[in-house]
């Protein structure tokens, strides 16, 4: 029987106390097995303490798109900032990048500052590092990101290519366009990360199951579709099918108790995403017993990156 190692990563740890509490509650319920820390989040220090207290496996959610930089030099004058002195935003970052307005040496400076702050907060380097709003797979950024990971010996990342995404007709067209852009960027990132010796789980899931689209049946379906597609593929040099028949999956989730302004955020207050009822919906879906029963029935073992 195929053994499945499932990393359920709670993103945006450190965003606000309510998001922190929701993610911790999910971890203690055994339904989140790993977290990704926003070091520029308003509750990052509190999140690091919670991770220590409960022995929660924790990595870095590198952020170049929301709030303020952590590198002191870049806080006043930098290509990474808009006219209000904050990062350009999810789409604004992509626009500035496409216009050639971002200085890659400043991108590297900020990424390194975030790794250093993570080390300061947690007492160790991140075992894995991914990008808030998928900025780490964007053109140019992907090269700098890979250099930083190699420099610090960070072995694992996330490559958001989700099997079966194209068949998810419940995703609105505008959001699907964004997801397909993320997918295209990810395909173009594979060789870059491979060249730098960076690894990632065999399968990524999380775009089709986000927010209101998360349900027990959608998670089951996404996992089953992904495993079927993975096992049907001929083994490749980058992802040979091991003799032990083990497959690794990362499920990206964003559970929590919704943020209540003005508390939270990364310098600008909490955004609509964090204030949404969808954060609580994810939490309530993840803790449903039938989801955990499904994991047991399918020989799915929850784990973290250090268990790969």
N, C-alpha and C positions, 0 to 999 in steps of 0.2 A: 504493500500500500504506500502511496506517495505521502511523504511527511511534509507538512507545510509549516514553515516558520513565519509567523505574522507579527510584524512590528506595527502597532497602532500608535501613531505619533500625534500627540496633542500639540498643535502649532500655537504660536503667539503667547506662550507662557511668559509671564512678566508684564502683560499688557495693562492689566488692572487687577485689584484684589479679587473682584468677583470672577473674572476669567480664571485667575489662579485657583480659587477655591473649587470651581467647577471641574477643572482639569485634575486637581488632587482627588476630588471625590470619585472621579472616573478611574483614577489609578488605584485607589483603595478598594474600589469595587471590582478590580481585576479586568477592566475593559479598555484601559489605555495602558500601554506598556513602555512608553517612551515619550519624552517631551522635547520641544524645540524652543529655546529661550531667546526672546527679543531683549538684548542687553540695553537698548535705549528705551525700553518700556518703563512706564512710571512705577511699576511694581516689580522691577527686575531683581532688586536686592532681596525682597520678600520671597520671590519665586525661588531664588537660589537657596535660601534658608529652608523653604518647604521641601525642596528636592533633597537636601542633606538630611532633614528630619525623617523623611519617609523613604530614603534610599531610592529615589526616582531616577532612572537613567535619563541623562540630560545632554542635549547637543545645542548647537548654535543656529539660530534662525537669523541669518545675516540680513540686515535691513538697510537699503539704500534709497527707499522710496517713500517712507512715511515718518514724519516727525523730524527730529534733530540728529545731527551726527554726534558721535561720542568723542571723536578726535578734536581736541581743543583748537588746533590750528585751522581746522576746516569750518568751525562754527561761525566765523565772521565773514570770510571771503572765500568762496569755493564755487566751482562749476556745478557742484552737486546741489546747490541751493537755489530756490526761486526768489522772487523779489521780496517775499515775506521772511526770508531767512530759514525756511524749512526745506526738506527734500521735495523734489518736484511732484511726487505722487505716483500712483501706479501707472497711469497712462502718460502723465507728464514726463516721467523718467524715460519712457520709451520714445516719446517725441523728441526730447532733448538729445537722446542717444542717436536717433536716426538723422538728426541735423548736425551731428558731429560736435555738439556743444559740451560734451562731458570729457573731462581730463582723466584718462585712465590711471595716471599716477596718483590722483586724488582718490579714485575708486579703491586702489590698492592700499593706500594710506588708511582709509576708513575701515576697510575689511580687517586689516591687521590690528587696528585699534579696538575693533569689536572682539577679536579673538583674545587680545590681551585683557580686556575688561571681563570677558567670560572667565578667563583664568583667575582673575582677581576675585570675582564673585563666588566661584565654585571651588577654587583650589586645584583645578585640573584643566587640561586642554579639552576641547570638545571631541568626543569620539566620532561625531558626525556633524556636518555643517551643510545647511541648505539655504535657499534664498526666500525671503519674504516676498510674496507676490511674484514668485518665480523669476526674480531678476538675475539669478545666477546662471541661467542658460541663454541670456541675451547675447547677441554679437558683441565682440570685444570684451565684454564683462566676463564671459565664460573663460577666456584665457587668463585674465588676472585672477579670477576666483580659483582656478586650478593651480596657479603658481602659489597662491597663499596656502592652499591646502597642502600642497607638496612641501612647502617651506616649513610648516608646523607639524608635518607628519599626521595630518588628519586623513584617515583612510576612506571614510564613507561620505557619500552625498545622496542626493535625490535627483533622479532624472524623470520628470513627469510626462512619460509616454504611457497612456492608459489604454489597454486592450479593450476593444468594443466601444470606444468613445463615439465613433462615427454613427453608431446605431442608436444612440440615446436621444430619441425624438422628443423627450420631455424637457430638454435644455433649450431655453429661448435662443433664437438665431444670433442675437448680438453677443450673448455670453459664449455660444458655441464658436463664433468667430475668434473671440479672445483665446479660448481653449485650443483651437486648432493652430493659432499662432504660437502658443506655448509649446504645443506638440512639435511643430516644425522647427522651432528654436532648439528643442531638446534633441531631435534627430541630428541636428548640426553640431551638437555639443558632445555626442558620444565619443567621437575620435579624440577630441581635445582632452576629455577627462581620462580616457584610456591611456593616452600618451603620457599623462602625468601619474599613472599608477593608482588612480582613484577608482573606488568600487561603489556599487549601489545594489540594492536588492534586485532580484530577477524581474519582479513585477511591481508596478506602481498603480495604486488606485486612490481616487480622492476627488477627481473633478466631477464625475457623474453622481457622486454620493454626497455632495456638499449641501449644507443648509436644509432647506425644505425638501430637497430631493433625496435626503437620507431616510431610508426605511430599512427594516430588517431584510425585506425581500430584495431591495436594491443592492444591499451589501452582499447578500448571498449570491445574487445573480452576477455581480461584478467579479467576485472571487472565482466562482465556477467558470465564467467565460474566460477569465484571464488564465486560469490553470489549464483549461482545455486548449487554449491557443498556444500556451507555452510548451506543453508536452507534445503537441502536434508538430512543433517546429523541429527541423533537423538541428542537432547540436552545432553551435558555432564556436570559434576559438575564444570569443569573449564570454560566451555563456554556455559552456559545455554542460550537458545534463549529467550530473554526477552519478556514480555507481549506486550511491545510497538512496537515490531518488528523493532528494530533498529540494524543495523549492522555497525561496524567500520572497515575501511580499511586504511592501510598506503600504499601509492604509493611512492616508493623511486625513485628520479630523480637526474640527474647530469647536469643541464643546465649551460650555461655560454658563455662568449666570450672566445675563446681559449687563453690559456696562451702564452705569447711571452717571451722566454728566454732572459736574465737570471732571469727575475722577476717572483717570485712565488715559490711555493713548501713549504716544511716544514724543510728546512735546506740544501737540496741538489739541489735546483733548481726545476723547474716544470718537471713533468714526461710526457711520451707520451700521457697518458690518458687525461691529462689536456690541452695539446697542440692540441689535435685532433679536427678535424672539427665536430666530433660527439657531442661535447658540444654545439655548435651552432645549430646543427640539433635538439637536444632535446629542446632547447629554442624555436626554430621556430615551432616545433610540438605542444608544450604545449600551445602556445598563439593562435593557430588556433581557430577561432570562432565555428567551427563545434564540437570541443571537448567540449567546454563550453555548447553548445546547447544540447549535449548528456547528460551532467550532469543534466541540468534542466529537460529534458524529463524523466530521470530516478529517479527524486527526490533525487539527490545526492547533499549533502551540504558540501562544503569545510570547514574545521575547523582545529584546532590544538589539541595537546594532552590535553591542559587544558579544552577543550570542551567535553571531553569524560565523 
